[in-house]
Amino acid sequence: EGKGFDPTVGGITRENTKKDAGSDMGVRSALLSAILCCNTTLSKVKDPETGEEKWEPKGNSSEAPLVVAARKVGFDESIAKEYKRVLEIPFSSSRKMMLTVTDVSGRSELCTGGMPLSEGTQLLSVCKGAPNFILDFCTEQLMEDGTTAPLKEADKKRVLDVVDHYSSKALRVLAIATRTFESMPFDTDDEDLSTDQKFEACRKNLRLVGLVASIDPDRDGVPESVLAAREAGIRVVMITGDYLKTAIAIARNVNILQAQDDEAISAVDCARLRPDGKYLPNEQMDLLTSSVRVFARAKPEDKLEIVKSLQRQGAVTAMTGDGVNDAPALNQANIGVAMGIQGTEVAKGASDMILTDDNFCSIVAAVEKGRVIYAGIQKFVAFIMSVHIAEVMQIFVCIVAGIPVMRTPLQILFLILVTDLPPSIALGMEPGEKTILKEPPRPRSEPVVLGWMWCSMVLNGAILSMVIIGVYIAALVFYCEGEILQKNISSEENLMHARTVAFISLVWSENIRSYTSRSFNRPIWHNMFGNRQMQKAIFLAQVCLYVAVLVPEFSDKILKLDGVGIEWKGWLLALAGPLGCLVLCEACKVITAFQMQKYQRSLAARPTAGAKAEGSQQGVQSESKAKGLPAEATSCPHDDIVEVSV
């Protein structure tokens, strides 16, 4: 009993009676044996944020519960100093276990209250790992009274039933087995012996000492993040070395598997990828991986083959990992993501990015942030292009129609640098829509500016041009005695007044346009003040406008503008521009919204990784059944895949 890594909380009790079991021979023997086959330590550290002390393991996360449990019966990791380690064969994904050989000479029992050691015992071999693998090498079992008994097939089945029971509760189960020697079972002077040969010699005729089950609680927010990933069109795939039932239970806890998912199709033992020791042909492999969300009992090479299979189906894969064995798959994936805390230097070197907090939620948050940034870039481009298209159109119409050019080169430069640029930069800093994760992933080949965006930019640019040209012509008529053609206007002062009105109207209209550009399909009042940077940009643009038209010498001598001379009538006339721009640009969003929906529907209907596999399902299915291979496949509406390696 207990929670977290604090060994002072909880204790060791019997399941039925709840009596203290810390002094039971089997418990003490199993936990001490486990400690002798561990390299993980437990210590108090100070939290840099809160300043509070907390217990934290250092080493392998699967060993941490063993160390905590051992502390609760009085076994500190320092006890290993009393037991000299003679040999260590580390855990590997192929062996599925770790083995150590310890010097126990001069002991009649493993520890006080522990299992007895036969006379002449000098060495103790301890195996810790996957129960189904370790049981294959066990020939006897430790009984509750300290005696041993043969481990028959019926006993193994009973043990595996217990493993299944705990695995179905999302508990990770490790088996602890030992064997005693009077001397090393191989020639220690033979330098040609490989690690595998030493391992094979030490793992024979093992005695099952016990099972240890532990649970790694879900991190806060992970189930919600997995659901958010699904909505974003991201298929989360778990690849783990855990037992299949454990993997399924964990996957259900974190929503990788949901109620509608069929476990027979969505979760498989990786042995199905290589039924005869060799991997399935590409077509059959792709058919299988297109529908599976949980791969259990995976080897490092399995991860690499799964990544390759998903990439063949057109999926963009992000692979997470922390171990040396994960490096090939991390390198193969489109985006390799190494763990910053638990990750090895090899894994970090093979990855494209490092997750500093080892938290899956950060991946989903990064996807959301990336989409927000990309959407901001699109809005920036759409705004800046539409206003520049409008300015080009205005000058072009003036030249073609024989109307005096609406503004001077210096005024154009002032508009671009001072009144256009700040709002466009603010658009690139938009906070993003709350529903942005519910949009389907964009294709890798998709351009930044889409067809419907070009239509929107040209349409809005034309509206802005039409409105400002209308205001300019009205100003020419008002200030130039009814004349609008260049050849009939002789007064530069009157022309300056007309240009001033058009200049003011354009700045106001572009400021309105910057607000309407915050969304391609939502009305301007939707979260109108949600971007604080936009308020600052518009304030700056307005200050610059009034400096440009009202400050003597600078306005009339340099920029050739006169905000005072146009009087209140000119300011009122200029107001027609932003009002017309607001109404017409908002009306255009109806067209843009229709085009956006049409494009989104085309994205949803495009062939996906799962759909491609499904398209060839019938032909492959008949061949698979003939060979006894898996033939299930379902259509998967996702193209982006995050693979979580456990």
C-alpha positions in Angstrom: 0.0 0.0 0.0 1.1 3.6 -0.6 1.3 6.2 -3.3 4.2 7.8 -5.0 7.8 7.2 -4.0 7.5 8.0 -0.3 8.6 4.8 1.5 7.2 6.2 4.8 3.6 6.1 3.5 1.8 2.8 3.6 3.2 -0.7 4.2 3.2 -4.3 3.1 -0.1 -6.2 4.0 -1.9 -9.3 3.0 -4.6 -8.8 0.5 -7.4 -10.6 2.3 -6.7 -10.1 6.0 -4.8 -6.7 5.7 -2.4 -8.0 8.3 1.2 -6.8 8.2 3.3 -9.0 5.8 6.6 -7.2 6.1 8.1 -10.0 8.1 6.9 -12.8 5.8 9.7 -15.0 4.5 8.4 -14.9 0.9 8.0 -11.1 0.9 11.4 -10.5 2.3 13.1 -13.0 0.0 11.4 -11.6 -3.1 12.1 -8.0 -2.3 15.7 -8.5 -1.3 16.3 -10.6 -4.4 14.8 -7.8 -6.4 17.0 -5.2 -4.8 20.1 -7.4 -5.6 18.9 -7.2 -9.3 18.4 -3.4 -9.3 20.5 -0.3 -10.1 17.9 2.2 -9.0 18.3 4.4 -5.9 15.8 6.4 -3.8 16.6 9.7 -2.1 15.1 12.9 -0.9 15.5 16.0 -3.2 14.3 19.5 -2.9 11.7 20.7 -5.4 13.2 23.8 -7.1 9.8 25.4 -7.5 8.2 24.8 -4.1 11.3 24.2 -2.0 9.7 21.2 -0.4 11.6 17.9 0.0 10.3 14.9 -1.9 11.3 11.3 -2.5 12.6 10.7 -6.0 14.1 7.6 -7.7 17.2 7.8 -9.8 17.5 5.1 -12.4 15.1 2.8 -14.2 11.4 3.7 -13.7 10.3 0.1 -13.6 12.7 -0.6 -10.7 11.5 2.3 -8.6 8.4 0.6 -7.1 10.7 -2.4 -6.1 13.0 0.0 -4.3 10.1 1.7 -2.5 8.5 -1.6 -1.5 11.9 -2.9 -0.2 12.3 0.2 2.0 9.0 -0.5 3.6 10.3 -3.8 4.9 13.6 -2.3 6.0 15.8 -3.0 3.0 17.8 0.1 2.0 19.6 0.1 -1.4 22.9 0.3 0.6 22.2 -3.3 1.7 23.6 -4.3 -1.7 27.1 -3.4 -0.3 26.8 -6.4 2.0 26.2 -8.6 -1.1 29.0 -8.3 -3.6 27.8 -8.4 -7.2 29.9 -10.7 -9.2 28.1 -10.5 -12.6 25.5 -8.3 -14.2 23.7 -8.9 -17.4 21.5 -5.9 -18.1 17.9 -6.0 -19.3 17.4 -6.1 -23.0 14.3 -6.1 -25.1 15.2 -9.5 -26.6 15.9 -11.2 -23.3 13.0 -9.4 -21.4 14.9 -9.8 -18.2 17.9 -8.7 -16.1 20.3 -11.1 -14.4 22.8 -10.6 -11.6 25.0 -13.0 -9.7 25.8 -12.1 -6.1 28.3 -13.5 -3.6 26.3 -15.0 -0.6 29.1 -17.1 0.8 28.9 -17.8 4.6 25.1 -17.3 4.7 22.6 -19.9 5.8 19.7 -17.8 4.8 19.3 -14.9 2.2 18.6 -12.4 5.0 17.1 -12.3 8.4 13.7 -14.0 8.0 14.5 -14.8 4.4 14.6 -18.1 2.5 17.2 -20.6 3.6 20.3 -21.3 1.4 21.5 -24.8 1.0 24.9 -25.8 2.5 27.8 -24.9 0.3 26.0 -22.1 -1.5 28.5 -19.5 -2.6 26.6 -17.6 -5.3 23.1 -16.5 -5.9 21.7 -15.8 -9.4 18.7 -13.5 -9.6 16.5 -13.0 -12.6 14.0 -10.1 -12.8 11.7 -9.5 -15.8 8.7 -10.5 -17.8 6.8 -13.4 -16.1 6.0 -15.3 -19.2 9.7 -15.3 -20.2 11.1 -16.1 -16.7 8.6 -19.0 -16.1 10.0 -20.8 -19.1 13.3 -21.2 -17.2 11.8 -22.0 -13.8 11.7 -25.7 -12.6 10.8 -25.1 -8.9 9.0 -22.6 -6.7 9.6 -21.2 -3.2 6.8 -22.2 -0.9 5.4 -20.1 2.0 7.2 -22.2 4.7 10.6 -21.8 3.0 10.6 -25.2 1.3 10.7 -25.7 -2.4 8.4 -27.6 -4.7 8.5 -28.5 -8.4 6.9 -25.9 -10.7 4.6 -27.9 -13.0 2.7 -26.8 -16.0 -0.5 -26.4 -13.9 1.4 -24.2 -11.5 2.8 -22.1 -14.3 -0.8 -21.6 -15.7 -1.9 -20.6 -12.2 0.9 -18.0 -12.0 0.0 -16.7 -15.4 -3.6 -16.4 -14.4 -2.5 -14.2 -11.5 -0.4 -12.1 -13.9 -3.4 -11.7 -16.2 -5.5 -10.7 -13.3 -3.1 -7.9 -12.3 -2.3 -6.9 -15.9 -6.0 -6.3 -16.6 -5.9 -3.7 -13.8 -3.1 -1.8 -15.7 -0.5 -3.2 -13.3 3.0 -4.0 -14.6 4.0 -7.4 -13.2 7.6 -8.6 -12.8 8.7 -12.1 -11.8 11.6 -12.7 -9.4 13.5 -16.0 -9.7 16.8 -17.2 -8.2 19.2 -20.1 -8.4 22.1 -21.0 -6.1 25.6 -22.1 -7.2 28.6 -23.4 -5.4 30.7 -21.9 -8.3 30.1 -20.1 -11.5 28.4 -22.3 -14.1 30.9 -21.3 -16.7 34.6 -20.9 -17.1 35.4 -17.4 -15.8 38.8 -17.5 -17.4 37.4 -18.0 -20.9 37.5 -14.5 -22.4 35.7 -15.8 -25.6 32.5 -16.4 -23.8 29.8 -14.0 -24.9 27.2 -12.3 -22.7 24.5 -14.4 -24.1 26.4 -17.6 -23.3 27.0 -16.5 -19.7 23.3 -15.5 -19.4 22.2 -18.9 -20.7 24.4 -20.7 -18.2 23.1 -18.7 -15.2 19.4 -18.8 -16.0 18.9 -22.6 -16.0 16.7 -24.4 -13.4 15.4 -21.2 -11.8 13.3 -21.1 -8.6 10.3 -18.7 -8.7 10.4 -16.6 -5.6 7.6 -14.2 -6.3 5.7 -11.7 -8.4 5.8 -7.9 -7.9 3.0 -5.8 -9.4 3.1 -2.0 -9.6 1.2 0.7 -11.4 2.4 3.9 -12.9 -0.4 6.4 -12.4 -1.5 8.4 -15.4 -0.1 11.9 -15.4 -2.6 14.7 -15.0 -4.1 15.7 -18.3 -2.8 12.8 -20.4 -6.3 11.2 -21.0 -7.6 14.6 -22.1 -4.6 15.2 -24.3 -5.1 11.9 -26.1 -8.7 12.8 -26.8 -7.6 16.2 -28.0 -5.1 14.5 -30.3 -7.8 12.3 -31.8 -9.9 15.4 -32.5 -6.9 17.0 -34.1 -6.6 14.1 -36.5 -3.6 12.6 -34.7 -3.6 8.8 -34.2 -1.8 8.0 -30.9 -0.1 4.6 -31.1 1.4 2.9 -28.0 4.4 0.6 -28.5 5.4 -1.1 -25.3 7.3 -4.0 -24.0 4.5 -4.6 -21.5 2.3 -7.7 -21.4 -0.6 -7.4 -23.8 -3.3 -7.2 -21.1 -1.3 -4.6 -19.2 -0.9 -2.6 -22.4 -4.6 -2.8 -23.1 -5.6 -1.7 -19.6 -3.1 1.3 -19.7 -4.3 2.3 -23.2 -7.9 2.3 -22.0 -7.0 4.3 -18.9 -5.5 7.1 -21.1 -8.1 6.9 -23.9 -5.7 5.5 -26.5 -8.3 2.7 -26.7 -11.9 3.7 -26.4 -15.2 1.9 -25.9 -15.8 1.6 -29.6 -12.4 0.1 -30.3 -12.2 -3.6 -30.8 -9.3 -5.0 -28.8 -8.9 -7.9 -31.2 -8.1 -5.4 -34.0 -6.7 -2.4 -32.1 -4.3 -4.2 -29.8 -1.8 -6.9 -30.8 1.2 -8.7 -29.5 4.2 -7.8 -31.7 4.7 -11.5 -32.3 2.0 -11.1 -34.9 4.3 -8.9 -36.9 6.8 -11.8 -37.3 4.7 -15.0 -37.0 7.5 -17.2 -38.4 10.4 -15.2 -37.0 10.4 -13.0 -40.1 8.5 -9.8 -40.6 5.3 -9.8 -42.7 5.6 -8.6 -46.3 5.1 -4.9 -46.7 1.5 -5.1 -47.9 0.4 -7.3 -45.1 2.4 -5.3 -42.5 0.8 -2.1 -43.7 -2.7 -3.7 -43.5 -2.1 -4.6 -39.9 -0.5 -1.4 -38.7 -3.2 0.7 -40.3 -5.7 -0.2 -37.6 -3.6 -1.1 -34.5 -3.3 1.4 -31.7 -1.5 -0.7 -29.2 1.6 -2.9 -29.9 2.6 -5.0 -26.9 5.8 -7.0 -26.1 7.7 -5.0 -28.7 11.3 -5.3 -29.5 13.5 -2.4 -30.7 13.4 -3.7 -34.3 9.6 -3.9 -34.1 9.4 -0.1 -33.4 11.5 0.5 -36.5 9.4 -1.7 -38.7 6.2 -0.1 -37.4 7.5 3.4 -38.2 8.5 2.3 -41.7 5.1 0.7 -42.3 3.2 3.9 -41.3 5.4 6.0 -43.4 4.7 3.8 -46.4 1.1 4.6 -45.9 1.7 8.3 -46.2 1.6 9.1 -42.4 3.7 11.7 -40.8 5.1 10.0 -37.7 6.4 11.4 -34.5 8.2 8.8 -32.4 9.0 9.2 -28.7 11.7 7.2 -26.9 14.3 7.3 -24.1 16.5 4.3 -24.5 19.5 3.4 -26.6 17.4 0.8 -28.4 14.9 3.4 -29.4 17.5 5.4 -31.4 16.9 3.6 -34.8 13.2 4.3 -34.7 13.7 7.8 -33.5 16.0 8.5 -36.4 13.6 6.9 -38.9 10.5 8.8 -37.8 9.7 12.1 -39.4 10.0 13.7 -36.0 12.0 11.9 -33.3 11.1 13.1 -29.8 13.5 12.1 -27.0 12.8 12.3 -23.3 14.7 15.1 -21.7 14.7 13.7 -18.1 14.8 9.9 -18.6 16.3 9.9 -22.1 19.8 8.6 -22.8 22.3 10.7 -24.7 22.1 8.3 -27.6 18.3 8.8 -27.9 18.7 12.5 -27.7 21.3 12.5 -30.4 19.1 10.5 -32.7 16.0 12.8 -32.2 14.9 16.0 -33.8 13.6 17.5 -30.6 13.8 16.8 -26.8 10.8 16.9 -24.5 12.1 18.6 -21.5 9.4 17.5 -19.1 8.8 14.0 -20.4 5.1 14.7 -20.6 2.8 13.7 -23.5 0.6 16.7 -22.8 3.5 18.9 -24.0 3.4 17.2 -27.4 -0.3 17.9 -28.0 0.2 21.5 -26.7 3.1 21.9 -29.2 0.9 20.7 -32.0 -1.8 23.3 -31.0 0.8 26.0 -30.7 2.2 25.1 -34.1 -1.2 25.3 -35.7 -1.8 28.7 -34.1 1.5 30.0 -35.4 0.8 28.7 -38.9 -2.7 30.2 -38.9 -1.1 33.5 -37.7 1.2 33.4 -40.7 -1.7 32.8 -43.1 -3.6 35.8 -41.6 -0.5 38.0 -41.8 0.0 37.1 -45.5 -3.7 37.5 -46.3 -3.9 41.0 -44.7 -0.6 42.4 -46.0 -1.3 41.1 -49.5 -4.9 42.4 -49.6 -3.9 46.0 -48.6 -1.0 46.0 -51.0 -3.2 44.7 -53.8 -5.6 47.5 -52.9 -2.9 50.2 -53.0 -1.7 48.9 -56.4 -5.3 48.9 -57.8 -5.9 52.5 -56.5 -2.8 53.9 -58.2 -3.5 51.9 -61.4 -7.1 53.2 -61.6 -5.9 56.8 -61.1 -3.3 56.5 -63.9 -5.7 54.8 -66.3 -8.6 57.1 -65.6 -6.5 60.3 -65.7 -7.2 61.1 -62.1 -4.4 62.7 -60.1 -2.4 59.9 -58.4 -3.9 59.4 -55.0 -0.7 59.7 -53.0 3.0 60.5 -53.3 5.8 58.0 -53.0 6.7 59.3 -49.5 3.1 58.8 -48.4 3.1 55.2 -49.8 6.3 54.5 -47.9 4.8 56.0 -44.7 1.7 53.8 -45.1 3.7 50.6 -45.6 6.2 51.1 -42.7 4.1 52.9 -40.1 0.4 52.0 -40.6 0.4 48.7 -42.4 3.3 46.8 -40.7 2.3 47.0 -36.9 -1.2 45.5 -37.5 0.2 42.8 -39.8 2.8 41.8 -37.1 0.0 41.7 -34.5 -2.0 39.3 -36.8 1.0 36.9 -36.7 0.6 36.9 -32.9 -3.1 35.9 -32.8 -4.0 33.6 -29.9 -5.7 31.2 -32.2 -9.2 29.8 -32.3 -10.2 27.4 -29.4 -11.4 24.9 -32.0 -8.1 24.8 -33.9 -7.3 21.3 -32.7 -10.5 20.0 -34.2 -9.4 20.9 -37.7 -8.0 18.1 -39.8 -4.2 18.0 -40.4 -3.0 19.9 -43.5 -1.2 17.9 -46.2 2.6 18.3 -46.2 2.5 19.6 -49.8 -0.1 22.3 -49.0 1.0 25.9 -49.8 0.8 28.6 -47.2 -1.6 30.6 -49.4 -4.5 28.4 -50.5 -6.8 29.0 -53.5 -9.7 30.3 -51.4 -7.2 32.6 -49.6 -6.2 34.2 -53.0 -9.8 34.7 -53.8 -10.4 36.4 -50.4 -7.3 38.6 -50.8 -8.2 39.8 -54.2 -11.9 40.3 -53.3 -11.0 42.3 -50.1 -8.3 44.2 -52.0 -10.9 45.2 -54.6 -13.4 46.3 -51.9 -10.8 48.4 -50.2 -9.8 50.0 -53.6 -13.4 50.6 -54.6 -14.2 52.3 -51.3 -11.1 54.5 -51.1 -11.4 55.5 -54.8 -15.0 56.5 -54.1 -13.9 58.6 -51.1 -11.1 60.1 -53.2 -13.4 61.1 -56.1 -15.9 62.6 -53.7 -13.1 64.6 -52.1 -11.8 65.8 -55.5 -15.3 66.9 -56.4 -15.7 68.7 -53.0 -12.3 70.4 -52.9 -11.5 70.9 -56.6 -14.7 72.6 -57.7 -16.2 69.5 -59.2 -13.2 68.5 -61.2 -11.7 65.0 -61.0 -9.3 64.8 -63.9 -5.6 65.7 -63.6 -5.7 68.1 -66.6 -8.5 70.2 -65.1 -7.0 70.6 -61.6 -4.6 73.5 -61.1 -4.6 74.1 -57.4 -2.0 72.0 -55.5 -3.6 73.0 -52.2 -7.0 71.7 -53.1 -5.4 68.5 -54.4 -3.5 68.1 -51.1 -6.8 68.4 -49.2 -8.4 65.6 -51.4 -5.3 63.4 -50.9 -5.4 64.0 -47.2 -9.0 62.8 -47.0 -8.2 59.7 -49.0 -5.1 59.1 -46.8 -7.0 59.3 -43.6 -9.8 57.1 -45.0 -7.3 54.5 -46.2 -5.5 54.3 -42.8 -8.9 53.9 -41.0 -10.0 51.4 -43.5 -6.8 49.3 -43.3 -7.2 49.4 -39.5 -10.7 48.0 -39.9 -9.4 45.5 -42.4 -6.8 44.3 -39.8 -9.7 43.5 -37.4 -11.7 41.7 -40.1 -8.6 39.8 -41.0 -8.4 38.2 -37.5 -10.7 35.5 -38.8 -11.5 34.3 -42.3 -15.0 33.2 -41.5 -16.1 34.7 -38.1 -17.6 38.1 -37.6 -15.4 41.0 -36.5 -17.1 41.2 -33.0 -16.1 37.5 -32.2 -13.5 37.9 -29.4 -12.9 41.4 -30.8 -10.4 42.3 -28.1 -8.8 38.9 -27.7 -5.4 40.0 -29.2 -3.8 42.7 -27.0 -1.0 43.1 -29.5 -3.6 44.3 -32.1 -4.9 47.0 -29.8 -1.3 48.3 -29.3 -0.7 48.1 -33.1 -3.9 50.0 -33.9 -3.1 52.6 -31.3 0.4 53.1 -32.7 -1.1 53.4 -36.3 -3.6 56.0 -35.1 -0.9 58.1 -33.3 1.2 58.0 -36.5 -1.7 59.0 -38.6 -2.5 62.1 -36.5 1.2 63.0 -36.4 1.3 62.7 -40.2 -1.7 64.9 -40.9 -1.7 67.4 -38.0 1.9 68.2 -37.1 3.0 71.4 -38.9 6.0 71.3 -41.1 6.1 67.5 -41.0 2.6 67.0 -42.4 2.3 69.9 -45.0 6.0 70.3 -46.0 7.3 66.7 -46.0 4.2 64.4 -46.5 2.1 67.0 -48.3 -0.9 66.4 -46.0 -3.1 68.9 -44.3 -5.5 67.5 -41.6 -6.4 71.0 -40.4 -7.2 72.4 -43.8 -9.8 69.8 -44.6 -11.9 70.9 -41.6 -14.6 68.7 -40.1 -16.3 68.0 -43.4 -13.2 66.3 -44.7 -12.9 64.1 -41.6 -16.6 63.2 -41.9 -16.1 62.3 -45.6 -13.1 60.1 -44.7 -15.3 58.1 -42.3 -17.2 56.7 -45.2 -14.2 54.6 -46.2 -13.9 52.4 -43.0 -17.7 52.1 -42.7 -18.0 50.8 -46.3 -15.0 48.6 -45.8 -16.5 47.1 -42.6 -19.8 46.2 -44.2 -18.5 44.9 -47.5 -15.5 42.9 -46.0 -17.7 41.2 -43.5 -20.2 40.4 -46.3 -17.3 38.7 -48.2 -16.8 36.3 -45.3 -19.9 34.5 -46.4 -18.2 33.6 -49.7 -14.9 32.8 -47.9 -16.7 30.6 -45.3 -18.3 28.6 -48.1 -15.0 28.1 -49.8 -13.3 27.1 -46.6 -15.9 24.5 -45.8 -15.6 23.1 -49.3 -11.8 22.8 -48.9 -12.2 21.2 -45.4 -14.6 18.7 -46.8 -12.1 17.8 -49.6 -9.4 17.3 -46.9 -11.7 15.0 -44.9 -12.5 13.0 -48.1 -8.9 12.5 -49.3 -7.4 9.0 -49.0 -5.7 8.5 -45.7 -3.2 6.0 -44.4 -5.9 3.7 -43.1 -8.1 4.2 -46.2 -5.3 3.2 -48.5 -4.9 0.0 -46.6 -8.6 -0.6 -46.7 -8.7 -0.1 -50.4 -6.5 -3.1 -51.0 -8.0 -5.1 -48.1 -10.0 -7.7 -50.0 -7.1 -9.0 -52.1 -4.7 -9.1 -49.1 -7.3 -10.7 -46.9 -7.7 -13.8 -49.0 -3.9 -14.2 -49.1 -3.6 -13.6 -45.4 -6.2 -16.2 -44.5 -4.5 -18.7 -46.7 -1.3 -18.2 -44.7 -2.9 -17.8 -41.3 -1.9 -14.2 -41.0 -3.9 -11.3 -39.6 -6.3 -9.7 -42.0 -8.2 -7.0 -40.1 -8.2 -3.4 -41.2 -10.3 -0.4 -40.5 -10.3 3.0 -42.2 -8.3 5.5 -40.1 -9.3 9.2 -40.7 -5.8 10.4 -39.5 -2.6 11.1 -41.3 -0.5 12.4 -38.4 0.7 9.7 -36.0 2.3 10.1 -32.6 3.9 6.9 -31.4 4.5 6.6 -27.6 7.2 4.1 -26.7 6.9 2.8 -23.2 
